[in-house]
Amino acid sequence: MLFGKNYFEIFHFTQSYDVDQKDLLKRYLDLQREFHPDKYIASSDAEKRINMQWVAEINLAFETLSDDLLRSIYLLKLSGHDLEENPKLDNRVLLKQIELREHLEEIKLGPCYELALIEFKKEREKELDSLKSRLKEAFSIGKSEAIKNLIYEQQFLTKLIGEVELFSQSLMGID
């Protein structure tokens, strides 16, 4: 039975920031086969509803654990902490965010924006990778305030990279 288990338990993982994505996908597909609706075709309506709830929970667990940001937030929540709606961030972090946004706007208006966008995105992805290493370490020692601050930075970088991707797609006429 899946109900009452956290997402790590559903997939038989230890609760950690590090999740082997190939193993997660394999276990997800195994659970999808186990709880596939076709296996419950002859079941009662109540059993079918319960099975559909299991499938929904498995899907949500997979989505959460396969996404670095969602997994970070979920782990923080499991440790009894939540992110604040409007957190007070360190001035250094705020200034960096403002500078990065301004730099992105300058790139968009510049003459060679395609190459500059690619480089900007690569740099942010490197920052995000570095941040993930620091998050992994912070989770391993349980520093909740440090974890929160790193997740706020992770949210910002993830959103910024997404904006670059959307802008690039709009230039190519992709919706």
C-alpha positions in Angstrom: 0.0 0.0 0.0 1.3 3.4 -0.9 -0.9 5.7 1.2 0.9 7.1 4.2 4.3 6.8 2.6 6.5 9.7 1.6 7.7 9.9 -2.0 11.1 8.4 -1.2 9.4 5.4 0.5 7.1 4.8 -2.5 10.2 4.2 -4.6 12.2 2.5 -1.9 14.9 5.3 -1.7 16.6 6.6 1.3 15.5 10.2 2.0 18.3 12.2 0.4 18.9 15.1 -2.1 20.8 12.7 -4.3 18.4 10.5 -6.3 19.6 8.2 -9.0 17.4 9.3 -11.9 17.8 6.2 -14.0 16.9 4.0 -11.0 13.9 6.3 -10.2 12.7 6.0 -13.8 13.0 2.2 -13.6 11.1 2.0 -10.3 8.5 4.4 -11.7 7.9 2.3 -14.7 7.7 -0.9 -12.6 5.0 0.8 -10.4 3.2 2.0 -13.5 3.0 -1.6 -14.7 1.9 -2.9 -11.3 -0.9 -0.3 -11.0 -1.9 0.0 -14.6 -5.7 0.5 -14.9 -6.0 -2.5 -17.3 -5.0 -4.8 -14.4 -8.0 -3.5 -12.5 -10.6 -3.8 -15.3 -12.6 -6.5 -13.5 -12.3 -4.8 -10.1 -15.1 -3.0 -8.3 -15.6 0.8 -8.8 -14.2 1.4 -5.3 -11.0 -0.6 -6.1 -10.6 1.2 -9.4 -10.9 4.6 -7.6 -8.3 3.5 -5.0 -6.0 2.3 -7.8 -6.4 5.6 -9.7 -5.5 7.5 -6.5 -2.3 5.3 -6.2 -1.4 6.0 -9.8 -1.9 9.8 -9.2 0.3 9.6 -6.1 3.0 7.6 -7.9 2.9 10.2 -10.7 3.2 13.1 -8.3 6.0 11.4 -6.4 7.9 10.8 -9.6 7.5 14.3 -10.8 8.7 15.7 -7.5 11.7 13.4 -7.1 12.8 13.8 -10.7 12.9 17.6 -10.5 15.8 19.1 -8.5 13.9 22.1 -7.3 10.7 20.2 -6.4 12.8 17.6 -4.6 14.6 20.3 -2.6 11.4 21.9 -1.5 9.9 18.5 -0.7 12.9 17.4 1.4 12.8 20.7 3.3 9.1 20.1 4.0 9.8 16.6 5.2 12.3 18.1 7.7 9.5 20.2 9.2 10.3 23.5 7.4 8.6 25.5 4.8 9.8 28.2 2.4 8.5 31.7 3.1 6.2 33.4 0.6 8.3 36.6 0.7 11.6 35.8 2.3 14.2 38.3 3.5 17.2 37.6 1.3 20.7 38.7 1.9 21.5 42.0 0.2 24.3 40.2 -1.7 21.9 37.7 -3.2 19.4 40.4 -4.1 22.0 42.5 -5.8 23.2 39.5 -7.8 19.7 38.7 -8.9 19.1 42.3 -10.0 22.5 42.3 -11.9 21.6 39.1 -13.7 18.2 40.3 -14.7 19.7 43.5 -16.0 22.4 41.6 -17.9 19.8 39.4 -19.5 17.8 42.4 -20.7 21.0 43.9 -22.1 21.7 40.7 -24.0 18.1 40.7 -25.4 18.7 44.2 -26.8 22.2 43.6 -28.1 23.2 42.9 -31.7 24.7 39.4 -31.2 22.1 38.2 -28.7 21.9 34.5 -29.9 25.5 33.7 -28.9 25.3 35.8 -25.8 22.1 34.1 -24.7 23.7 30.7 -25.1 26.7 31.8 -23.0 24.5 33.4 -20.4 22.4 30.2 -20.1 25.6 28.0 -19.8 26.9 30.2 -17.0 23.7 30.0 -15.1 23.6 26.2 -15.5 27.1 26.0 -14.1 26.0 28.1 -11.1 23.0 25.9 -10.7 25.2 22.8 -10.7 27.4 24.3 -8.1 24.4 25.2 -6.0 23.1 21.6 -6.2 26.4 20.4 -4.7 26.1 22.9 -1.9 22.4 21.8 -1.4 23.4 18.2 -1.2 26.0 19.0 1.5 23.6 21.3 3.4 20.9 18.5 3.4 23.4 15.9 4.6 24.2 18.0 7.7 20.6 19.3 8.2 21.3 23.1 8.1 17.7 24.2 7.5 18.4 28.0 7.2 21.2 27.4 4.8 19.0 25.0 2.8 16.2 27.6 2.6 18.6 30.2 1.3 20.1 27.8 -1.3 16.6 26.8 -2.4 15.7 30.5 -2.9 18.8 30.8 -5.1 17.9 27.6 -6.9 14.4 28.9 -7.6 15.7 32.1 -9.0 18.3 30.4 -11.3 15.8 27.8 -12.5 13.3 30.6 -13.3 16.0 32.7 -15.1 17.1 29.7 -17.2 13.5 29.1 -18.1 13.1 32.7 -19.2 16.1 32.4 -21.4 14.7 29.2 -23.0 11.3 30.8 -23.5 12.9 33.9 -25.1 15.0 31.7 -27.4 12.0 29.7 -28.4 10.0 32.8 -29.2 12.8 34.0 -31.5 12.6 30.7 -33.4 8.8 30.9 -33.5 8.2 27.9 -31.2 5.2 28.1 -28.9 
